[in-house]
Amino acid sequence: MNYSMIRYILFRLMRVMGCLFMLPFVVAIIYKEYDSAVSFLVLAAACSLIGVIGSLKKPANKVIYAKEGFSITAVAWILMSLLGAVPFVITGTIPSYVDAVFETISGLTTTGGSILTTLDGIEYSVQFWRTFTHWIGGMGVLVFLLAIVPMADGYSMHLMRAESPGPVVGKIVPKVKDTAKILYLIYFGITVVEIICLFLSGMPLYDAITISFSTVGTGGFAVNNAGVGGYSVLSQAIIIVFMALCGVNFTVYYFLLNRKPKEAFAIDEVKFYFGTMFLAAALIAVNIYRAGILDNAGLSFHHSLFAVVSVMTTTGFGTLDFDKWPMFSKMILCILSLVGACAGSTGGGFKFSRAIIVVRNFRNELNFIVHPKAIKRVYMDGHTVEGTTVKSVSAYLGLYVMTFIASTIVVALDNFDFQTTVTSVAATLNNIGPGLGMVGPMGNYSEFSVLSKIVLMFDMLAGRLELLPIFIIMKPKTWRR
């Protein structure tokens, strides 16, 4: 284990966190929240100073392998969560540090589940920081570090692979550093475009910025009790578009920017993603219209599409309380929440690419029973999926199911109803946020015990990092030299 490199990267991360705390400091100054401004400034100075001092000594050995890459990623996210919770406590927004860490992890992992029972009255700077955690965690802060920290290209790929979602993580250009820069430029560009669109739709500038953080990061934190349901239908439609766009593999946008539409639209995952989205929205729209939830067919489709896109991309915004919809609609949403968005996006869940591989591999196994001598391969995007990838997807599915079952058993100790217990675990492990029952679109996680909150925090981190990094740091052998 290369401890010197782990130390160096974590201290560089502290420096980045110090810079990030300056943004809510500026917001606090603008809105004359001087006590909060002092708090954010002190935090920024402390993190920056510790980071600078700790990273002065550069490691002689900069080589890191998969073990170090996964360990650094997991520890870095835990460190960010512990530091990011401090503003909530010292400003008095969330007095309990455990609850503050829960809120921060929910933000950074773009889960969007909250322990806050009301959002009205929270200072602008704190709300800004809360939604900004979505934007930080959406693309991943370590991907940002890759763009600025000198590191051997072959080894930095281990960091990107550990933090980026999906069964296969590749470079869109020869160098990992350049790949990271391109991804963040696309990410930043989409954010700016959404801010402009929301502002032009009549949304206040502050709301446009914070809601864009939550949308592009596919997180779901709102800034008032009305949530996005309080905005105009036009604003909601814009949010639908950008939620859907950010649930797509960002490689697609690179292809489009480089005038390679054939490569962009040849990706199987994207086809299934949008096809499933509109089919599910149509089915739910018919169901809630016939059930009398809404008496307008157009609005029925609008709200059903919003719910489908929000759940599929694991954003978690809600315009209506879908917990009151017919069981058919709720069941479709629950299934979609498990699948999630595309690999290489800011969305969570199992990912469409994994689901496609699992289904096609299952189909091949059935065919093999009928035709034992036939050679069947799993194909995606016109190419053969490597056997190691199929194997890793199967292993991931097994670990995912075991984590889900174990977490559900522990959370069940709180003795809440079945749908609250099960969907709270599903919503955190898949980084969705809202579930059903007490944790529905209009509910929250405040009533859970400390033990359950710790389990759900573990699930949020494990879900965002796709299980392996979190489980790897739990093995004693990982830390042996």
N, C-alpha and C positions, 0 to 999 in steps of 0.2 A: 504493500500500500504506500503510495507516494504522499505522505502526510504534508510535506512542505508545499506541494502544489495545491492540495486541498486548502491549506491555510491561506495561501496566496489568493486563490480565487474567492474565498469567503470574505477576506478583507477588502478585495476589490468590489465585492458585492455591497459591503458596508458603505463604501464611497458612493456607489450608485444610489443606495437608499438615502444617503444624506442629500444628494441632489434632488431626489424625488420629493422629499419633505419640503423643499423650497416652494414647490408649486402651491400647496394649500396655504403656505405662509403668505404668498402674494395675494391669494384670494382673501385671507383674513385681513390683510391690510386694506384691500379694496372695500370690504364691507365693514371696516372699522371694528373688527373683532380682535382687539389688541391682546387680550389674555391668551386667546388661542394662537395668535401670531407669535407671541413669545414662546409658547410651548413648541410649536413647529420649528421655530428658529433654533431653539436649544437642542431639539432632537436632530436637526440637520447638522448643526455644528458638531455634536457629539459623535454621530455616525461618521461624518467626514473625517474628523480628527483621528478616531480609532482606526478607520479604514486606511488613511494615509500612513500612519505610523506602522500599522501591521503589515502593509504591503511594500514598505521601503526595501526590505530584504527580498530580492527575487530568488526563487528557487533555482538551484544549480541544475536540477533534473526536472525538466518540464514535460516529461513523458507521462501520459495517463492512458490507461487502458479501460476496458468496459467497466471493470469493478470500480475504479476511481470515478469514472464519468457518472455512473448511476448513483454512487454514494454522495458525490458532490451535489448532484441535483436534488436528492432527497433532503440532505442537511441544509442546503441553501433555501429551499422552500419553507422548511421549519423555522429557520432563522428569520426569514422575511415575515413570516406570520407572527412570530413573537415580537419583533420590532414594530411591525405595522399595527399591532394592537395597542401600543402605548398611547397614541394620540386620543383614542376613545376613552381611556382611563383618566388621563391627566386633565382632559377637558370636562370630565364629569358626564360625558354622554352615555357611557356604559361603565358604571362603577366596578362591576365584577370583571376581574382580569380574564377568567375563564370564558365569560360571555364575550368579552372583547376579542379574545383569540378566535373564538367561534366565528364572530362577524368578519374578522380579517381573513381567516382561512376561506370562508364562504366567498369573500370578495376576490381574493387572489386566485382561487381555483375556478372562478366564474360560476360558482354554484348559485348564489343569489338567495339562499335561505337565510332568514334573519331571526334574531332573538328580540329585535325591537318591536314593541307593541304600537308605537306611534312614531311617525317621521316628522310631524309638524313641530316646529320649535327648535329643531336641531340647527346649529349654526351652519352657515353657508360653507365655511372652510372645512368643517368636519364632514358634511355631506359630499363635498368635492373629493376629499380624501377617500371616503367610503366608495364612491363610484369609480374613482381613479384606480383603485386596487383591481377592479375588473379589467381595465385597460392594460395595467402592468402585467397581470397574469394571463391575459388572452393569448398573446404571442409568446410570452415567456421572457423573464428578465435575463435568463442565461443565454438565450438566443441573442439578446441585445449585447451581453458581455462578449460573446463570440465576435461581434463586429468591431470591438474596441480593444480587447485584450490580445496581445501577441501570443500565439500558440501554434505549435506544429499542426498543420492542417489535418494530417492523418489521425491525430489524437483528439482534436477538438470535435470531430465527428461523434465521438462517444457522448459528449455533453449534449449535442443537438439531438441525438437519437434517444437519449434518456428523457428529454423534456418535450420533444415534439410528438404529437399524437399520431397513432396509426401503426399498422403492422410492419410497414416498410418506410424508412425515412431515407431520402436520398438528397443529393445536391442538385440544384437546378442549374448551377454553373460549376466549373471545375473546383473552385476554392470554397470551403465552408464559410470563411469570413465574408466573402462576397455574397454568398447565398443568404446569410443572416442580414446583411445590409439591404438586399433586394426585398426580402420578406418584410422588414420593418418599414421600408419606404412605401410598399403597397399598403401595409396596415395603417400607416399614418395618413396616406392619401385617402383611403376609404373613410377614415374618421373625419377628416376635414370636409369631405364632400357631404357626409351626412349632417354635420353641424350646420353647414350652409343651407341644405335642403330643409332641415327642421326649422331653422330660423326664418326662412322665407315662407314657411307654411303657417307662421304666426306664433310659434313657440318662443318664449323668452330666451335670450341668449344663454343665460346660466343653465336653464333647463335643457336647451339644445346641446350644450357641451356635455353635461353630466349624463343625459340620456344616451348620447352618442357613445360615451365611454362604456356604458352598460350594454348597448346594442352591439357594437363592434367587438367587444370582448365576450359577447354572448353570456353576460352575467345576469342581469335582471334587477339590479337595485334601482328603485325609484327614489325620488326626492321629496315626495309628499304622499299623504295618505290615500289620495285618489288614484295614485299610480298613473300608468299610461292611459287608463280608462278616462281620465279627466281631460285628455287632449282631444283635438279635433279628429274627425275620421281621416282627413288628409294626412295629418301628422302620424296617425296610426298606420296608414298605408305606407308611408315612407319608412317607418320602423320595420314593417313586414319585409319590405324589399331588402333593407340592409341586414336584417337578421338572416334572411335566406342567403344573401351573398356571402356573409361571414361564416356560414355553415359549409361552404364549398372549399375544397382543397385550394390553397393559395397558389399552387403551381398553375392552375387554370388561368389566373390573371397574368402570370408571367408569360404564358404562351400567347395570350391575347395581346398583351403590350408589345410583344415581339412579332406580331402579325403571323401567328401560327394557329389559326382557328381550327385547323384539322386535328392537331394534337390535343387542343383544349376540349373539343367536343367528342373526342374518341374515348374519353375516360368513362368506363362502364359505371363507376360509382356515382358520377354526377348525373347520369341518365336515370338511374334507379332513385337517386335522391329527389330530383324534381318530379319524376313520375309518381312516386309514392306520396309526395307532398300534396299534389293537386288532387289525386284520387282520394286520399284521406279527407282532405278539406271538403270535397264534394259530398262524400258519404255523410260526414258529420253535419254539413249544412242542411242536407235533406232531413236528417234525423231530428235536429233541433227545431227545424221549421215545422215539421209534421207534429212534433211534440208540443208546439205552441210556445216554445221559449222566446221566439221572436216572430212577429207577424209580417216581417218584410224579408223576402227572399234574398235581396241584395245584401242587406245587413247580416243575414244568417251566414251567407258565404264569407263576408268580410270578417266576422268574428270567429268563424270556424277556421278560416285560413290563418288568422292571427294566432289562434291557439295551437294549430298544427305546427306552424313554423316556429313558434316560441318553444314548443316542447321538443320538436325534432332537433333544433339547434341548441337545445338545453339552455336557452336564454332565461326563460321563466317569467317573462312579462305576462300580464293578463289584462284583458279589457273587460271580461265578464268572469264570473265565478263558475268555471266549468265543473266544479264539484257538484253543482246542482243540475247538470245536464243528464240526459238519459244514460243508462248503463252502457249501451252500445257505443256512444260517443266517448265515454270515459275509458272504456276498454281499448278503443283504438289509440287514444292518447297515451295510455299506459304502455302499450306495445311500442309505439313510436319513441317514447322516452327511453326505453331500453336500448333501442338500436342507435339513436343519436344522430350525429351529423357525419360529414365526410372526414376521412383521415387528412391530416395536414391543414385542418381548419382550426378556428378558435372554439368550436363546439366540443361537447363531451360525448358520453355514451359509449356503447360497444363499437361503434363506427360501421358505416355501410360496407366498407371494403371487407371488414372481417366477416360480416354477415353473409356477403356474397361468397367468400371463400368457404365458409362453413357449409352453406347450402350446396354449392357445387361439389365440394368434397363428399358430402353425404350422398348426393346423386351418383357420384362415381362409385361409391361403396355399394350402392344398390345394384348398379350395372355390373359391378365385378362379381356379385353373387350369381347373377343370371349368366354372365359371360366371363368365366374365370380366366380365360386366356387373353382377354382383351386388355390392351394397355390404355388406361385412361389418365388424363392429366387435368389439372385445374387451370383454366385460362381466365385471364383478366386483361382487358384492353388489347386483346389480340396476341398476348404473350403468355407463355407458360409461367405459372407461379411456382417458384422453387419449393422443393419438398421441405426445406428447413422453415420456410415461411408458413406453410400449411401446418407443420408441427407446432410452431410457436403460437399460432392462432388457436389451435386446439388446447394447448397448455394454458393460454390466457383465459379461454372460456372456462376451463376447469377451476382455475384459481379465482376467477370472477364469481363463479357460483358458490364456491366454498366461503369466500369473503362475505358474500351476500347472506348466506345462511347463518354464519357465525354472528354477524352483526345484528341480524334480526332477532336471534335468540337473546342476545344481551339487552337490546332495546326493549324487548318484550317484558323485561323486569319492571318497567314503568307502568305496566298494566293498562295501557291505552287500548283503544279498539283496534281491530285487525287491520283495517285499511290505513289507519294512521301509522301503525307500527311498520307495516311492510313498505308502504310508499315513502315513509321518511328515510328508510335505508336506500331504497331505489333512487330517490331524489337526490341524495347526497353522493352515493357511489357513482351515479351517472352525471353528477354536477348540473342537475336541473334546477333545484331550489324548491319549488312548490310540488306537493304531492296531493293527497286526498285527505279528507277528514280534518284533523286539527292543523295539518300542515298544508292545507289547500291554498289556492291563490289568494284568499283573504285571511289566511292564518299565519302562524309563525312557530318557531321552535322554542319559545321562552319557557314552556311548561315542562320540558324534558329535564331529567335529573342530570347532575354533573357527569355521572358515569356514561349516560347515553350521549351527552354532548361530546364527550371525549371520543367515544366510538364513532359518532357521526363526523367529527373532525378528522379522524383517521380515514374514514371512508372518502371524504372530500379530497384529501391529499392523495390517497391511493387511486381514486378515480381520475384525477387530473393528470397524475404522473403515470397512469396506466399500470398500476400495481407493482411492477417489478422493482423500481427504485426504493420504494418504502419497505418492501419485504427483504430486499438485499441488505439494507443497513441494520435489519433486525437479526441477521445471522452473525454470530461471534467470529466465524472464520473470515468474514469480510474485513475485519480490522486487524488481522494478523499481518505482520510485515512479510 
